[in-house]
Amino acid sequence: MASRKRIYDIEFRGGAVRIVTETGKPIPEVAENLDIHPGTLHSWVSRARRNGSPSSDRPVADPSPGGRLRESEPVEPERLRAEAREKGQNPTSSSAF
């Protein structure tokens, strides 16, 4: 049986990376809370640190200041999942490919 690849949108990836970088929580803990593989989150964090974007191997020329979170807006795993459900996406579902 072939494995199915999960697809995560850019907002989910960015939120997951921000949880790791802004809270200092370990990647395995954050990955477990978000129900994603730790290796996947590790690659997003590495790309973000290297290039400024968790989903591209190309450097981001000018990061948007509007994309940054204020301290009064903590990112929580459940909120990220709820936002994905509202958009009709399941960040942990398999794609139909």
N, C-alpha and C positions, 0 to 999 in steps of 0.2 A: 504494500500500500504506500502510495506516495505521500510525503508530508506536505502540508499546506502552509504557505507563507502568510504570516500576519502582516497587515499593512496598517501603519500608524500615520495620522496626519501630522503636519508640521507643528501645529499648536500643541498636540499631545507630547511630541518629542521635546519641544522647547520647554514645556512645563516640567517634564520629568528631569531634564538637565538642570533647570533652575532649582528644583528641590535639592538635588545633590550639591550644586555649587553654592547655593545661598544658605542652606542649613548645615552643611558639612556632614550630613548623614552618609553612612557607607552605601555604596552602590547596591550590594546585595539586599540590604534592608529596604531601600526605596523600590528596587525592582520587585521584591516580594509584595510590597504594599500596592503596587500598580499592576500586579499580575503579568509581568513581562520577564523575559529571560535576562539574568544579570549581564550576560555577554553583550546582549543587544544594547542595554543601557550604557554599558561601559564604552561601546563604540560611539554612541551618541555624545557622551561626555567628552571623549577624546577628540572627536571631530569639532565639537563646540570650542574646546580649549585651543585647538590648533587653528581653526578656520573661522570661528565665530558663528557657525551654524551646525546644529546637530544632524542635519540631513544632507549635507553636501561636502564633498572633498575639496571644493573650491572656496577660497577665502571670501568672506563677505567684505565688500569695499567699505561701506559705511553703515554700521548697524543703526537701526532706527531707535531713537530714544523712547518712542512710544511703546516699544516692545518690552521695556524693562518694568519690573514690578516695584511698586513702592513697598516700604516695610509694613504698611497698613493692609496690604493685600497678600497675605500668605497663600501659597499654592498648596492645595491639599489633594492627595490622590483621589479621594471620593469626588471632589468637585470636578476634577479632570474627567473622571469616568462619566459623571452626570452630564457634563457638557457634550461629550461624545455621543451619549445616548440621545440627547435632545436633537442633535444634528442627524440622527438616524444612522449613526455609525456605532459599531461596537469595536472599541480599540483592541479587544482581545479575540475577536472572531477571525476565522480564517477567510481568506479571499476565495472567490468562486473559480479561480483559474485551475 
